[in-house]
Amino acid sequence: KDLSQPKDIRDIYEDNNNDIWFATESGIAKYNQFLNTIESISDSAPKNIMQIIQDKNSNLWFCTEKEGLTRYHTKDNTFQIIKNIPANRNSLSSNTLLSLYYDRDGNLWIGTKGGGINRMNLSQSFDLYSSIPGRVNSLRYPSVKAIKVDGDSLLWIGYQNGIDIIDLTADEKTNNDLISRAEKEIPIISVLSFASDH
């Protein structure tokens, strides 16, 4: 597959085999650095991918603009699609996803458009961090463009109009209950990603 032509590439990710994955509007492509080859992934792969991340079992996760969350099982090249189940508060809160982060405890953090943050544990159950109008200690905005958990258990949340920092050790309440937010607000416009130095 030729990637030399202009395409809407939303994310580029290097996996633990040193393969380079491209998330695009039309699907997924993989570049093998050793063989210098590019291959497109199955037609059953999701479209409109926003971000790629890999878990400790070497599976790849794709968040999509309209089709929810997809896990790619690298051992057998199969896909598992996870979507919102209407009226089920324990399911993914939205099918329009913007960001992903995989933490050291095996939790997958999912930033949505309009549905706050979902934390998915190893059993694939979801906890919701939501934006509740009038509650100052909920998320400021319902659309989350970037997520990162640092070594001090602080959850960094990037929005269109700034950053929130939540101390995850202060309050474990979720599912639309009150959550604690660290008293740190950084007035930055349109946060797209976070990175930590050494």
N, C-alpha and C positions, 0 to 999 in steps of 0.2 A: 504494500500500500504506500502510495506516495504522499509524504507529509510536506513536500516542498511547496505545494500550492497553499495559498492562504486559507486557514481554517479557524474556526472559533474554538481555540484550545483554552479551556478553563483551568486546567491543573496539570502539572507534570510531577510524577512521583517515581522515585527509585526504590525498588523492593529489595528484599534481603538476598536476592540472587543477582543484584546489580542490573536487572532489567529496568528499562524506563517505560513508564506507562503514561499515555496521553489521554486525558479526559476531554472529550469534545462534544459539541452539540449533536453530532451524528452517531456517536458511540465511543468505542475504546480501541486504541491501538497500542501495541507493545513493540519496543525497540530492544533487540538483543545486541548489546554492545560488543560481545565477543565475536559473533557471527556477522555483525553489521547488517542485520536484517530487520525489517519491519513487517509485522503481521497484524491484521485486523482480527478482533475477537468475534466470536459467534454472533450471528444475526439476532440471537435471543438476548444479547447483552442490552442493558438499559441505554436509553438515549438521554440527551440533555444533562450530562453529568457535570456536577459543580466541583466535586472534590473526591480524591482517592486517599485511602489510608490502609495500612496493613496491620493485622493483629498478631499476637504471639504464636498463633498456629499457622502463620503464613497465608491465611485467607485475606483477600482484598475486599474492602468495603467501598461502595460508591454511593454518594448522596446525589440525588437527582432533583431537577427543577420541578418535576411534576409527578414522577413515578415512585416516590418514596425512597426507601433504603434497599440496596441490593448487596448481598454477600456473594463473592465469587470464590467457590471452593477450588483452590489451585490443584489439588490432588486429582480430582476427577473432572475438572473443567465444567462444573455445573453452577447454576445461579439459584439463589434463594431471594425472593422478593418479599419485603416487609412493608406493609402499608397501614395507614390509619383504618381502624375499624370504627365506624360511626357508633356513638353512644357507649363506647368502651374506653373509659378513662385510663386504663392500663395499657392501651395500645399507643402506637406512634401518634403524636398529636397533630401532625400535618404531613401531607405527601409532598409539599414544596420545601425542599431542604437546601440549606446554604453552606453549612460548614460541618466538619467532623473533627473529633480529637479522641485518641485512644490512650487511656492512662495506664499507669504501671500496675494497677489492680485489676486490669482486664475489663474496665468499664468503657463503653463507647458513648461519647458525648455528641449530641446531634443538635445543631442550631437550625431552626426552622424560620420560614417566612410567615409570621403571624401567629405561630404556635409556641413561642418560647424555646426552652431547651429541654430535650429529652436525655435522660441518662439510662442507657440500656446495660443491664448486668449480664453475667455469663449465661443465665437461664433465659435471656431475651425478654425479661419483663422491664417495664419502663417506669421511671419516676419523672415527674414533670416539674420544672421550674418555670413559672409563668409570670406574665405581666398582668398585674391586677390593678386597675385604675383606682387611685385613692390610697393605695398602700405603698408607703415610701420604701418599705423593705422588700418589695418584690422587684422583678426585673423592670428596668425603666422603660424598655421597649419590647414588643413581642417578636421582632425580627432580629435574629442573631447572625452576624456575618462572620464572626471568628470566635474560637474557643481555645483556651489552653489552661491546664491545671499545672501549677508549678510545684516544686518540691516542698513548699510550706503549706500545701493543701489549700492554696488560694485559687479560686476559679476566675480566670480573666475572661471577660465577655466584651466583644467588640460589636458596636452598633454602627448605623449610618451616621450617628451624631455623638460619638464618644465611647467611653469605657466604664464598665462596672467591675468591681472586684468583690467576690463573695468568699468569706471564710467558711470553708466546708466543715471545719471542726466545731463551729459555733452552734450550728443548728442543723439537725438531720431531717427536719420536716420538709415534706414535698407534697406532691399531688394537690396543688393549689392552696396548701396551708401557708402560713407566713414563713418566709425564709430570711435569714440574716444576710445583710450586705455590709461588707467592710466600709468604713467611712472614708472611702477614697474614691474620688471621681476625677477623671482626667478629661478635660474638655478638648477632645480630638475629633475631627470630622472624618467620617467614613473609614473605619478600621476594617481592613481586609484580611489580616493575618497577624499572628504573634510568633516571635522566635525568642529563645533564651540563649544567652552566651554562656561561656564556661569560665 
